[in-house]
């Protein structure tokens, strides 16, 4: 994907960040921006899957 830069981030750090973002999106679900929150949650889920597929054991790009 154009514009992506490989950073030396460990998978557990990414997981923690994405979980926090998901919690924020979940909180938004109860407000007036529910459809935007659903979109954010869906996008985060997709990003999490992408990162998981590209993950390497030592946290560095191949």
C-alpha positions as CSV (number, residue, x, y, z in Angstrom):
1,X,0.0,0.0,0.0
2,X,1.5,3.3,-1.0
3,X,2.5,5.7,1.8
4,X,3.1,2.9,4.4
5,X,6.4,3.0,6.2
6,X,7.7,-0.1,8.1
7,X,8.4,0.8,11.7
8,X,10.1,-1.4,14.3
9,X,6.9,-1.9,16.4
10,X,6.3,-5.1,18.2
11,X,3.0,-6.9,17.6
12,X,1.9,-6.6,21.2
13,X,2.4,-2.8,21.1
14,X,0.2,-2.7,17.9
15,X,-2.4,-4.9,19.5
16,X,-2.6,-2.6,22.6
17,X,-2.9,0.5,20.4
18,X,-5.6,-1.0,18.2
19,X,-7.5,-2.2,21.3
20,X,-7.5,1.3,22.8
21,X,-8.7,2.8,19.5
22,X,-11.5,0.1,19.4
23,X,-12.6,1.1,22.9
24,X,-12.8,4.7,21.8
25,X,-14.9,3.8,18.8
26,X,-17.1,1.6,21.0
27,X,-17.7,4.6,23.3
28,X,-18.7,6.7,20.3
29,X,-21.3,4.1,19.4
30,X,-23.7,5.5,22.0
31,X,-23.5,9.1,20.7
32,X,-24.7,11.1,17.8
33,X,-21.8,9.9,15.6
34,X,-22.7,6.2,15.6
35,X,-22.3,5.6,11.9
36,X,-18.8,7.2,11.9
37,X,-17.9,5.1,14.9
38,X,-19.0,1.9,13.1
39,X,-16.8,2.9,10.1
40,X,-13.8,3.6,12.4
41,X,-14.3,0.2,14.2
42,X,-14.6,-1.6,10.9
43,X,-11.5,0.1,9.5
44,X,-9.5,-0.7,12.7
45,X,-10.5,-4.3,12.4
46,X,-9.3,-4.5,8.9
47,X,-6.0,-2.7,9.8
48,X,-5.5,-5.1,12.6
49,X,-5.9,-8.1,10.3
50,X,-3.4,-6.5,7.8
51,X,-0.8,-6.0,10.4
52,X,-1.3,-9.5,11.8
53,X,-0.7,-10.9,8.3
54,X,2.5,-8.9,7.9
55,X,3.8,-9.5,11.4
56,X,7.2,-11.0,11.8
57,X,8.6,-12.6,15.0
58,X,11.2,-10.0,15.8
59,X,9.0,-6.9,15.0
60,X,11.1,-5.9,12.0
61,X,10.1,-5.9,8.4
62,X,11.3,-8.8,6.2
